[in-house]
Amino acid sequence: MRLKTSLLKEPKHKDLVSCVGWTTADELFSCSDDHQIMKWNPVTSETTRVLKLPDDVYPLDLHWFPRGIGGKKQSQAESFVLTSSDGKFHLISKLGRVEKSVEAHFGAVLAGRWNYEGTALVTVGEDGQVKIWSKSGMLRSTLAQQGTPVYSVSWAPDSDKVLYTSGQQLIIKPLQPNAKVLQWKAHDGLILKTDWNSVNDLILSAGEDCRYKVWDSFGRVLYNSQPHEYPITAIAWALDGELFAVGSFNTLRLCDKTGWSYALEKPNTGSIFAISWSIDGTQLAGACGNGQVIFAHVVEQHWEWQNFQITLIKRRTMKVHNVINDAVDLLEFRDRVIKASLNYGYLVVSTSLQCYVFSTRNWNTPLIFDLKEGTVSLILQAERHFLLVDGGGLYLYSYEGRLISSPKYPGMRTDILNALTVSLSNDTLAVKDKADEKVIYIFEALSGKPLGDGKPLTHKTEIVEIALDQKGLTSERKIAFIDKNRDLFITSVKRFGKEQKIVKIGTMVQSLAWNDSCNILCGIQDSRFTVWYYPNTVYVDKDLLPKTLYEKDASEFSKSPQIVSFVGNQVTIRRADGSLVHLHISPYPAILHGHVSSSRWQDGLRLCRFVKDQTLWACLAAMAVANKDMSTAEIAYAAIGEIDKVQYINSIKELPSKESRLAHMLLFSGNCQEAETLLLQAGLVYQAIQININLYNWERALELAVKHRTHVDTVLAYRQKFLEDFGKKETNQRFLQYAEGLEVDWNKIKAKIEMEIAKERERAAASAAGRSSVTVQQ
């Protein structure tokens, strides 16, 4: 990826340009020390003068009112705030009319920023004050009073905190009066610029120590650049939080969100004092010290999938390279390319007006449809359909271009969604809420309605990243997510009337990805790269989970690597320095998943015998238990030396009725409640009581016996024997109450149990005979 820069031969401004700001993707405003405000069209290279400021007013910063906000007063959205050296800020309309000038600070007003909702404005000045204003320019509060000038200010993503500079310190101050202030030393020189991104919640800072740094919102440094030749005078996030730009003397740098540099340009600009990204994130403009305005386009982005590599070579042209036969295709578009995604055999490209869907089998005839709103901020693909996210909402389209659904949830803010907070599979869409970060909204893909009872999935701590598995039945769809403590959890998406267990399967997980062709999960865990070959094991046999993992030392990937993709048996990881590393994992677990999904158990056994790998046998054991295939489970457990489980499975096979066998299989997986419910529904009350006795769940056993008026003496007898074995006395009032006047006779009890088992055998035989007669009739 690199920047394609353009400068005019002669600067339009006669003095240094102090600030720039985009209104639309094709219109930019610039302000200069020559007191002119100019409007630019980078497509036609036209410039027009909008306003001439008074000679004593030098502009310092401008910020446009947030788009798409402002309700009925749409005129407000067409205006910007301009801060200046005379201690005032000015609200100026797009047409160049000064709506209002407000005395704000003693000395120059160094920066001003609207919050994301457009309900408040923050200004900072040479007097060291940080002030909050209403959108009409009325003073609400003085948030802080510093002893030194405040050079830069930014809002937190939820607009409830403000980040500002104080010498070498960065300070995050909440708007609530008594809330805790976070302050830390960020640079060795004066901090000149900051920016806080609303999508990834990361902070940028740049200073006179010639460095730029990336921080998280707790003030921990994530990236610290090498010192440059000159102070860093400008820094700015692209809206989607994937890229940022850095400006210095005759220097413009394009960086990834983790800090490393994609491209370095050395234009003849003097110092770049401000950088502004266009709304669609494809281009940026810089305010230059020599009176120029520099425009730069992001080109040469790459997308890869299997044997295809696609590169954006110009704003409207993509090159497709098939590495197998070296065939090259050029794709031309009518408008500028904004976003693209390549996966599952399709390339989806959104331009400023249209969406193109190409099949990798045919690059000549794309399917094209118009977009409701120009700026698509995210494209996500699944095997059967894809999701477009723009300022207006979430839209699911089929690869034939048909709109399938448009899910909505309360307080939806699409501008802050990214690939970590939205996940798509063939039947499900999951979205992490921003208002309450412990909540995940889950929708049916085809209808766009909330899944099941409509209640979202709620976790006990804030969630950072979510991912849905891609294959298998809808009823078994799983979602994996990482929370703020970096713990990895997994749970079922569908909850049948009961709360599905959320199970922890990993700690200190930095990044995760599901495989595209089977339900294998990989993640980078502390200093290890881990693959969960069959994550569902946690619901089947928790003790078996460690045996179904593949682990590899991840120190070669350096600090905080990210998983880019997991296609087939290849995992692509991006290291902290930006380089890509490709890892290959064993192909056998994926083959085993394929055999099991089509119930070819013999093929699965043959594969395990051929490979002779304990991990594969453990996966097969868990899969067999999940699919209630006892014979395969017995062989697989024997192969990994779990003799106690082999014996238990043998005892299950000898049970007389199908219901008993199923209930004991549920017990095997630790689902005691479900096992008991199943037996009670089948009328096997004694079996349900016996299960609770075996688990020493005495009170429940007695409760069932009393409720169904049977086997109370059995429960008391077993309880008495249990207490005698441990030399203890009965203290439970309920047991003492029922034991009064009840004689325990073991012979009677044994006879009763024998009768229950015989009755169950008869029922099982009768139902089997009934089934066979139906088959004969058919």
Stockholm file with secondary structure:
# STOCKHOLM 1.0

chainA/1-778         MRLKTSLLKEPKHKDLVSCVGWTTADELFSCSDDHQIMKWNPVTSETTRVLKLPDDVYPLDLHWFPRGIGGKKQSQAESFVLTSSDGKFHLISKLGRVEKSVEAHFGAVLAGRWNYEGTALVTVGEDGQVKIWSKSGMLRSTLAQQGTPVYSVSWAPDSDKVLYTSGQQLIIKPLQPNAKVLQWKAHDGLILKTDWNSVNDLILSAGEDCRYKVWDSFGRVLYNSQPHEYPITAIAWALDGELFAVGSFNTLRLCDKTGWSYALEKPNTGSIFAISWSIDGTQLAGACGNGQVIFAHVVEQHWEWQNFQITLIKRRTMKVHNVINDAVDLLEFRDRVIKASLNYGYLVVSTSLQCYVFSTRNWNTPLIFDLKEGTVSLILQAERHFLLVDGGGLYLYSYEGRLISSPKYPGMRTDILNALTVSLSNDTLAVKDKADEKVIYIFEALSGKPLGDGKPLTHKTEIVEIALDQKGLTSERKIAFIDKNRDLFITSVKRFGKEQKIVKIGTMVQSLAWNDSCNILCGIQDSRFTVWYYPNTVYVDKDLLPKTLYEKDASEFSKSPQIVSFVGNQVTIRRADGSLVHLHISPYPAILHGHVSSSRWQDGLRLCRFVKDQTLWACLAAMAVANKDMSTAEIAYAAIGEIDKVQYINSIKELPSKESRLAHMLLFSGNCQEAETLLLQAGLVYQAIQININLYNWERALELAVKHRTHVDTVLAYRQKFLEDFGKKETNQRFLQYAEGLEVDWNKIKAKIEMEIAKERERAAASAAGRSSVTVQQ
#=GR chainA/1-778 SS CEEEEECCSSCSSSSCEEEEEEEETTEEEEEETTSEEEEEETTTTEEEEEEECCTTCCEEEEEECCTTCSTTCHHHHTEEEEEETTSEEEEEETTSCEEEEEECCSSCEEEEEECTTSSEEEEEETTSEEEEEETTSCEEEEEEECSSCCCCEEECTTSSEEEEEETTEEEEEESSTTSCCEEEECCSSCEEEEEECTTTCCEEEEETTSCEEEECTTSCEEEECCCCSSCCCEEEECTTSSEEEEEEBTEEEEEETTSCEEEEECCSCSBEEEEEECTTSSEEEEEETTSCEEEEEEECCEEEETTEEEEEEETTEEEEEETTTTEEEEEECSSCEEEEEEETTEEEEEESSEEEEEETTEEEEEEEEECSSSCEEEEEECSSEEEEEETTEEEEEETTSCEEECCCCTTCCGGGCCTTTEEECSSEEEEECSSSTTEEEEEETTTCCBSTTSCCEECSSCEEEEEECCSSCGGGCEEEEEETTCCEEEEESCCCSSCCCCEEEESSEEEEEECSSSSCEEEEETTEEEEESCTTHHHHCGGGGGGGEEEEECGGGCSSCEEEEEETTEEEEECTTSCEEEEECCSHHHHHHHHHHTTCHHHHHHHHHHHCCHHHHHHHHHHHHHTTCHHHHHHHHHHTTCHHHHHHHHHHHTCSSHHHHHHHHHHHTTCHHHHHHHHHHTTCHHHHHHHHHHTTCHHHHHHHHHHHTCCHHHHHHHHHHHHHHTTCCCCCHHHHHHHTTCCCCHHHHHHHHHHHHHHHHHHHHHHHHHHHHHHHHC
#=GC SS_cons         CEEEEECCSSCSSSSCEEEEEEEETTEEEEEETTSEEEEEETTTTEEEEEEECCTTCCEEEEEECCTTCSTTCHHHHTEEEEEETTSEEEEEETTSCEEEEEECCSSCEEEEEECTTSSEEEEEETTSEEEEEETTSCEEEEEEECSSCCCCEEECTTSSEEEEEETTEEEEEESSTTSCCEEEECCSSCEEEEEECTTTCCEEEEETTSCEEEECTTSCEEEECCCCSSCCCEEEECTTSSEEEEEEBTEEEEEETTSCEEEEECCSCSBEEEEEECTTSSEEEEEETTSCEEEEEEECCEEEETTEEEEEEETTEEEEEETTTTEEEEEECSSCEEEEEEETTEEEEEESSEEEEEETTEEEEEEEEECSSSCEEEEEECSSEEEEEETTEEEEEETTSCEEECCCCTTCCGGGCCTTTEEECSSEEEEECSSSTTEEEEEETTTCCBSTTSCCEECSSCEEEEEECCSSCGGGCEEEEEETTCCEEEEESCCCSSCCCCEEEESSEEEEEECSSSSCEEEEETTEEEEESCTTHHHHCGGGGGGGEEEEECGGGCSSCEEEEEETTEEEEECTTSCEEEEECCSHHHHHHHHHHTTCHHHHHHHHHHHCCHHHHHHHHHHHHHTTCHHHHHHHHHHTTCHHHHHHHHHHHTCSSHHHHHHHHHHHTTCHHHHHHHHHHTTCHHHHHHHHHHTTCHHHHHHHHHHHTCCHHHHHHHHHHHHHHTTCCCCCHHHHHHHTTCCCCHHHHHHHHHHHHHHHHHHHHHHHHHHHHHHHHC
//
